[in-house]
Amino acid sequence: IDVPATSTLNTVALNDYAFKSTSEKFFGNDAYLAVLRDGQNIPMDAGGPIRIVFDTSSPWFTNLDAWNWSLRTIEVL
């Protein structure tokens, strides 16, 4: 999917927690959608089945607001 840098991404978890930022910031901070951990599905008690993660080298690695777990939706606004 080609998402313009000027778009806003709204990530919403199963518990309705939402984190919103520009797609440019998500991509620029190396956001990853994780669906597996060590080759296995991510269990719900570990934030699965889909979650956002950041590499330790990412400026957002310490931005805990952006680490959205158990995603229900990702909206491009």
C-alpha positions as a printed Julia matrix, in Angstrom:
77×3 Matrix{Float64}:
  0.0     0.0    0.0
  1.31    3.41  -0.92
  0.54    5.75   1.97
  1.33    9.44   1.42
  3.72   10.97   3.99
  1.13   13.62   4.76
 -1.46   11.06   5.87
 -2.32   10.45   9.48
 -2.31    6.88  10.77
 -4.67    6.02  13.6
 -3.89    2.72  15.31
 -6.65    1.31  17.55
 -6.21   -1.62  19.92
 -8.82   -4.14  21.02
 -9.19   -2.2   24.29
 -9.91    1.0   22.27
 -6.5     2.53  23.05
 -5.61    4.72  20.06
 -2.34    6.27  18.93
 -2.33    8.72  16.05
  0.57   10.26  14.16
  1.65   11.08  10.62
  2.67    8.22   8.37
  5.95   10.07   7.81
  6.74    9.76  11.55
  5.75    6.06  11.65
  7.92    5.23   8.63
 10.73    7.58   9.69
 10.93    5.89  13.08
 11.0     2.39  11.58
  7.64    1.15  12.83
  7.02   -2.55  12.15
  3.81   -4.53  12.23
  4.61   -7.71  14.1
  2.51  -10.84  13.67
  5.12  -13.4   14.74
  7.56  -13.73  17.63
 10.28  -16.33  17.28
  8.39  -17.77  14.3
  5.16  -18.27  16.26
  1.92  -16.27  16.39
  2.07  -13.59  19.08
 -0.24  -14.61  21.93
 -2.85  -12.16  23.23
 -1.11  -11.9   26.61
  1.99  -10.63  24.76
  0.12   -8.03  22.71
 -0.89  -10.24  19.79
 -2.09  -11.14  17.38
 -0.86   -7.93  15.69
  1.21   -5.2   17.31
  3.48   -2.29  16.43
  7.14   -2.53  17.47
 10.25   -0.4   17.03
 13.89   -1.45  16.77
 16.17   -0.38  19.62
 17.88    2.04  17.2
 14.61    3.88  16.52
 14.02    7.28  18.15
 10.54    5.95  19.04
 11.87    2.86  20.83
 11.25    4.67  24.12
  7.94    6.23  22.99
  5.66    3.77  24.79
  2.53    5.55  23.49
  3.38    4.39  19.97
  3.83    0.7   20.95
  0.2    -0.19  20.32
 -0.69   -3.83  21.14
 -3.47   -6.17  20.05
 -4.4    -3.99  17.1
 -7.97   -3.99  15.89
 -7.56   -1.39  13.13
 -5.07    0.85  11.4
 -6.8     3.72   9.65
 -5.26    6.02   7.06
 -6.88    9.43   7.52
